[in-house]
Amino acid sequence: MSNSKAKIGGMHALAPFGLALAAVGLAGCSDPAGSEDEATASAQQACDKACLEGIADEFRAAYLAHDPSLAPFAGAVKFTENNVAMPFPDGTWDTVTEEVGPALTLSDPELGTIGIFTAIRQREIPGFLAVRLKVEGGEITEVEQIISTARNLSSPPTPIGEVDEYVHEPIIDQVVPEESRATREELAAHANGYFDTLQQNDGEIRGTCFQTEATRRENGLLFTDIKGGFESGRYLFNNRVRREVVLVDEERQVALARGFIDHKGQLDEYELTDGTPVKSIFQEPQSWGFLEMFKVNDGCISAVVATFYQAPYYTSSPWDEALVDWSSMQ
């Protein structure tokens, strides 16, 4: 796998995605001259996995209670929901009424990053929630939420599960023995290999591999035989996947990415690799915005969890700092 495919936290060089989470060092640990701010670095490094995952629990409690005081938020928080930048708190922070769960928590002490996948309700409306948090000096400074409901997946019809049946495969939360772990770069490469296989899918598996029993949950709905699906060329309608790996949980051997899947809508009828004729469900330009994680065991992907929503075609990410005046959101 090439080093360019394995880059953690940098924009994949497929399209001008402009996603700006630093992959080296920790934000806020350097002064303008580039010398290390030892006090800030020490505070950041003190937040290990237990610390980060404790903050994740506090975040979930604060979200459900509509009360940011229940979690250690910084004075200024960069906040997006479905890739719209807005003042914090807003969006589903005002409407969530129940966490159905179960919650899956991921953490990356090296980047100070947390990932959460769970299920919620907004009164009668069930949905699936994915969250990325950035923690600096023990405080949450960034909140990135993807919320998927039947409404924002309605065109074209797209898989979504039942929140009351929502589960996570136990293998995802299992800690992998240190001697059996892939490197951070290798985990990121598997995520990028998955996306390289997904875009312009012609039956070739590119840059990764799949365990025979590997599963994928898209908005809570279970899919099996991931390899077979890709080898069939069923996803030929995916023109490009713009993505960035934003978290690597080394103990769990999971990589988490944000991004967009773009469908140009030009493809109409096509054939699977076995000659079966099919028709594309995408008949107009459209994109999916996502947070998606990949569990790796014994050198191959063993589980995938994705939460995504329908976005305007070729939506840009507000995490491109050049696109958003974050000070106007405070």
N, C-alpha and C positions, 0 to 999 in steps of 0.2 A: 504494500500500500504506500502510495507516495506521501511525502511529508506534507504537501499542499492539501491533500485530502484530510490529513489528520489534525490540522490546526484547531486548537481549542480557543473559542472566544473570538475568532476573527471571521470576517465575512468570507463565505465561500465564493470563489472568483467566477461565479456563473452569471451574475447579474448585479447591477448597482444597488445592492440591498441596503448597505450603509448601516448595519447593526453594530452598536458601539459599546459592547461590554468588554472591558480590558481583559486580556488573557494572561498577561504577565504582571506580577506584582499585585498589589491590592490598592484599589482606588483610595486616594486620600493619604497614602503612606509616603509621599514625596513632597518636598517643598518646591517652589518655583525653580530653584537652582538645580534640582534633581537630587539633593542629598536626602537621606532617609530621615523621616520624622520618627524617632525611635519610640516615643510614647504612643503615637497612633498605631504604629506597626505592632507594638507589644499588645495593645488592647485588642486589635483585630485578631492576632494569632491566638489570644487567650480563648476565643470563641471556637472551641473544638466541635466535633460532631454532636456531642451531648448538648452543648450550649446552643448550637444552631437548631437542633431538633426540638429543644425546649422552647425556643423562640417560635418555631413553626406551630407548636401547640397553642402558644399564647396568641399568635396571629389568628388562628382558626376561632378561638374563643372570642376575640375582639370583633372579628367579622360577623359572627353569628349574633353577637349582642349589639351590633351597630355602635360599638364603643371603642375607638382607637386607644383610649387610656388604659385598656387592659393588656396592651402589648407595647414593647419598647420602640416606638416610632421616633425617628429623628424629628427635629423641628421643621424641616422641609423634606417632603417625600415626593419623589417622582412616581407618578401613578398612571397606568394605562389599563383600560379594559377593552378587549377585542381591538387592540391597536389604535385606540383613540386616547390621546393624552387629555387628562382632566384634573381638576383640583382634587386633592385627597381629603376626606373620603367622598365618594360619589358612586354612581352606577349601582351595582347590586349590593353595595354596602348599605344601601337604604331599603332594599327590598327582600333580601334573603330572610327566610323564616325557619329553615331547618337544614341541618347538615345530616343527610341520610348516611353518608359515608359508605364503606370504610375509607379512611384517609390513608394514602400512601405518601410517606415523607422521604425525600432524598436530601443529601447535604454534601457540600463541597467546601471543607475548611480552607483549602488553598485559595479559592476565589471568594470565600465568604458568601456562598450562594446556597439557597434552599429551593427545593422543588416540592410541590404538593399536588396530588391528584385526588379528587374526592367527588361526591355527588351531593347536590343540594336541592332545596325547593324554594321557590318564591311564591308563597301561598299555594295556588293550584298548579304552578308551573314547575315541572321537574327539569333538572339540568345537570350538566357535568362541568366541573370547575377545575382548571389547572392554574397553578400560581408559580411564579418565580419571584423570590425575594432576594434582595442584596442586603447584607448586614455589614456595617462598618462601625468599629468601636462599640460593639454590642447593641447598636441601634439599626432598625430597618430604615434604609434610605431609598430603596426602590421596590415597587410593587407592580408586577406585570401579571394581569389576570386574563385568561381566556375562558369565556363562558359559552357553553353549547346548549341550546334548547331546540325543540322541534321547530320553533318559529324561525330561528336564524340558520336552519338547515333545509328550509322548505323548497328551495329551487336550485338544482334539481333534487328530487328525493334522495336522501343520503342516510347511511346507517346511523341509528341512535338506539341505545338500549333502554331498558327499564331501570330507573334508579333503585327500586326496591330489590332488584336482582343483582345489583352492582357488587362485584368482588374483584380482588386483585390476586393474580396467581401467586401462591406462597413463595415460589422461587425468587421473585423479584426482591423480596425483603431479606433474603438469606445473605449472610456475610460469607464471602468467598475467602478461603485460606490464602494468606499472603503469598505463599509459594506458587499458587495457581492463578494469580491475578495477571491480567493484561495491563500494560502501561496506560497512562492517561491518553497518550497519543494514539495508541491502538484502539482504545474504546471510542475515541472521537472518529477514528477512521472507519469503524464499523457503522456508526451513525451516518457518515457521509456516503459510505458504500451503499447503505440502504436507500438513501435518497438518489444516488446515481442510478440505482436499479429501478427506482420508481419513475423517474423522469424518462420520457421517451422509451417506455418499457417495451422491449422487443423479444423478451424471453431470456435474455442474458442476465445472469447474476453478476453484479459488478462490485468488487471491493469488499465483499462480506460473504457470509455463509449463514445457514440456518440450521438449528437443531431440528431433528425430525418432529419433535413434539412442540415446536415453537408456536406460540399463540400471539394474536394481536387483538387488542380491544380498542375499537374506534368509538368514541363517545359511549363507552360502556358496553358496546355490542361485540360479542366474541367471534373471532375468525380463527380458523385453523388452516393448516397446510399453506403457510405463507410462501414457501419456496415454490409450490405448485402453482399458486396464483401468479407469481412473477414469471415463471417459466411459460405460462400460457400466453403471455403478452396482453393480458386483459386490460392493463392500465396504460395502453398506448396513448390515451387521450391526455395524459399528464405531460404538458410541454416542457415545464421546467420546475425545479424545486429550489427556491432561494432559502438558504438556511444558515444558521450559526449555532454551533455547540456552545452552550452557556453554563453547563454544569457537568462535572464528572465526579460521581460517587465511587471512589476507588474501592471501599470496603464492599459495597454491594455490586460493584462492577456494572454500573449504569452510566450511560451518557444521556443528557437531556439537551434538546435543541428547540429553538424557536424558528419560525419561518412561514413561507407561503408556498402553496402549490398552485401554479398558474395553468389554466386551461384556455387556450386560444379559441376553442369552439369551432375550428375549421374541419376537424375530423368528423365524418358522418358514419359511413359504414366501413368496417374493416374486418380482417380475419384474425382469429387466434392462431397460435403457432401450429395447431393441429388442423387448421383449415376451416374451423367453425365460423360462420359469419355472425357478426354482432354489430350493434349500432351504438354509437357513443351517446352517453346520457348528457353530454355537454354540447349544446347547440348554439351557445353564445359565449363571449368572453366572460370568465368567472375565475375567482381564486378562493382557496381555502387558507385561512390563517390558523396556525397551530402552535401548540407546545406538545412535544412528543419525546418519549424516552425509550431507551433500548437496553435491555439486560443481556449481558454476554456471559456465557459459560463455556469453558473448554474451547475457546477460540471462535465460537459462533453465537449468533443472536438466538436467545431462548425465549424472550418475551418482549412485546412492544405494547405501549400504552399511548394513545393519542387522543387529545381533545382539540377539536377544531370547529370553526364557524365559517359561514359564507362571508366573503369580503368582496368589495368592488375589485374588478380586474386590475391586477398589478398594483395593488395597494402598497404603499411604502410604510416602513416601520417607524413609529415615533421614537424608537430607541436609536435612530440616527440623529445624533445631537444637532446636526446642521438643520434639521427640519422643525425642531420644536424649541420655542423659548420657554424653558422650564420655569423661569422666574415668574412668568405670567400665570402659572398654574398654582402658585402658592397663595 
